Amino acid sequence: MGVKNLWRLLLPTAHRISIETLSHQTLAIDASIWMTQISKACRDPETGKLLPNKPHVRIFLIRLMRLLFHDIRPVVVFDGTYYIICLVVCYVCVDMLNVLQCINISHTH
């Protein structure tokens, strides 16, 4: 999956930017990378099993919400081994975001 040694090739031209500079833009999100990062961080250090209460879904949602807060339009791209898991997580996140929008709308009127 991916281009071998891509980051090593890009490193000389890479630079960090603040999230605010991406405001009003569309950003492609590799869901497989996010889920790999999140699932590694959400494991019990002793057993290696995913922690209970589905923290990976919550973290995925929080990342999406942070982008939306900064007026960045995320386009989630599915590829690789976590395709099915990512798809389910995104459906859950979309449902949760819809609920949050309804709550926000009801509080503003």
C-alpha positions in Angstrom: 0.0 0.0 0.0 1.3 3.4 -0.9 4.6 4.6 -2.5 7.7 3.0 -0.9 10.0 5.7 0.7 7.6 8.5 -0.3 8.2 10.5 2.9 11.9 10.2 2.6 11.6 11.6 -1.0 9.4 14.4 0.1 11.2 15.3 3.3 13.5 18.0 1.8 10.5 20.0 0.6 8.2 19.4 3.6 7.2 22.1 6.0 4.6 22.3 8.8 1.6 24.6 8.5 -1.0 25.5 11.0 -4.5 24.0 10.6 -6.0 27.4 10.2 -4.2 27.9 6.8 -6.4 25.1 5.4 -9.6 26.9 6.3 -12.2 27.0 3.4 -10.4 24.2 1.6 -11.1 20.5 0.9 -8.7 18.0 2.4 -8.4 14.4 1.5 -8.1 12.1 4.5 -6.6 8.6 4.2 -8.9 6.7 6.5 -6.6 3.7 6.6 -3.7 5.8 8.1 -6.0 7.4 10.6 -7.4 4.0 11.7 -3.9 2.5 11.9 -2.7 5.3 14.1 -5.8 5.3 16.3 -6.0 1.5 16.7 -2.3 1.4 17.8 -2.9 4.1 20.3 -6.1 2.5 21.7 -4.7 -0.9 22.7 -4.3 -2.3 26.1 -0.5 -2.3 26.7 -0.7 -5.7 28.5 -3.0 -7.6 26.2 -2.7 -5.7 22.9 -6.5 -5.8 22.5 -8.6 -2.7 21.6 -9.8 -0.8 24.6 -13.5 -1.2 25.4 -16.1 1.5 24.6 -14.8 1.9 21.0 -12.4 4.8 21.6 -11.3 4.5 17.9 -14.7 5.7 16.8 -14.7 8.6 19.2 -11.2 9.7 18.2 -12.0 9.4 14.4 -15.1 11.6 15.1 -13.1 14.1 17.1 -10.5 14.5 14.3 -13.3 15.1 11.8 -15.0 17.6 14.1 -11.7 19.5 14.5 -11.4 19.8 10.7 -15.1 21.0 10.5 -14.5 23.5 13.3 -11.8 25.1 11.2 -14.1 25.1 8.2 -12.1 22.4 6.4 -14.1 20.1 4.2 -12.8 16.6 4.8 -13.1 14.0 2.0 -12.5 10.6 3.6 -10.7 8.1 1.2 -10.9 4.4 1.9 -8.1 2.1 0.9 -6.0 -0.6 2.4 -6.7 -3.2 5.1 -9.0 -1.1 7.3 -11.5 -0.4 4.5 -14.5 -2.1 6.1 -13.7 -0.8 9.6 -13.3 2.7 8.3 -16.5 2.6 6.4 -18.4 1.6 9.5 -16.7 4.2 11.6 -17.5 6.9 9.0 -21.2 5.9 9.0 -21.3 6.2 12.8 -19.5 9.6 12.6 -21.9 10.9 10.0 -24.8 9.9 12.1 -23.2 11.6 15.2 -22.4 14.7 13.2 -26.0 14.9 12.1 -27.2 14.6 15.7 -24.8 17.3 16.7 -26.0 19.6 14.0 -29.6 19.1 15.0 -28.7 19.9 18.6 -26.8 23.0 17.5 -29.6 24.2 15.3 -32.2 23.7 18.1 -30.0 25.7 20.6 -29.6 28.7 18.2 -33.4 29.1 17.5 
